[in-house]
Amino acid sequence: MKKRKLGSSEIEISEISLGCMSLPTSLTDAKPIVETALHSGVNYFDTADLYDKGINEEIVGELLKPHRHEVVIATKVGNRWNDGEDGWHWDPSPSHIENGLKMSLKRLKTDYIDVYQLHGGTIDDPWDEIIETFERLKKEGTIREYGISSIRPNVFKPFLQGSNGISNMMQYSLLDRRPEEWFEDISNTNASIVTRGSVAKGLLTNDWQKRVEASNGYLTYSKEELKKTLSALQNAYEDIHALSIAYNLSHQVVASTVIGASSKQQFLENLEAYEKSQSIGDFTPIQQLTKKEVYSEHR
């Protein structure tokens, strides 16, 4: 498993990492997935306080506890569950960030977070206060580094330009190439991208035909456009799953592709695709076969 440096930090993370949101809520069921990831060389595990109302962090913390100094744990803050309700609301206040960190540390059974990410953001947020809070937490040693998880250019661009944030987690794949417009800007801030949605809800795996039939399209791709595009990609590259990983990692600004797995078998399929991706080097056909769209909002 190859590793890449995350932004301007000294943290090196595996080229594929485990998106923990998909983990089962049972410790017994989640254990073989996490242990297989560790055995394969994955060292970056991404979770959030929002996932399963904190249960996800508890499971991740318990399973990674014996390996704490060998792994990089990333979690997120900003979405706050409503008391006694199923919904949540946005709260980027310094007090919530600090309290959210205390709760995440407790659930993750650790005394520091490697990468603490703001889980979204709006142009109306108190950005100076947010950045000052992250910087203070970093000085205190409760977080090593910080970043953001956002697809809004008018949020992530000024945040990265005005802070020492090292990463932006954003949806990116062969079927969602909107972030490419901003790769140079992000790179110029000495930050990296970690990609989510890297296999587009399974549409970019070798199970794509079944996934397409069960879908109503994806973003601006209609169902028929998906069939045409994915058929053309398979004819050109043979293995769409491997291609999806290779394409994301072909960009130097991308430090890792974060991919979820709800079973050990699913993780092994991702690992096999990663290994096959090493032999893919020509991405020229992709420019003609896929859409390169841009964000129409939050610019």
Buried (B, 14 or more C-beta within 10 A) or exposed (E): BEBBEBBBBEBBBBBBBBBBBBBBEEBEBBBBBBBBBBEBBBBBBBBBBBBBEBBBBBBBBBBBEEEBEEBBBBBBBBBBBEEEEEEBEBBBBBEBBBBBBEEBBEBBBBEBBBBBBBBBBEEEBEBEBBBEBBBBBBEEEBBBBBBBBBBBBBBBBEBBEEBBBBBBBBBBBBBBBBBBBBBEBBBEBEBBBBBBBBBBEBBBBBBBBEBBEEBEEBEEBEBEBBBEBBBBBBEBBEBBBBBBBBBBBBBEBBBBBBBBBBBBEBBBBBBBBBBBBEEBEEBEBBEEBBBEEEBEEBE
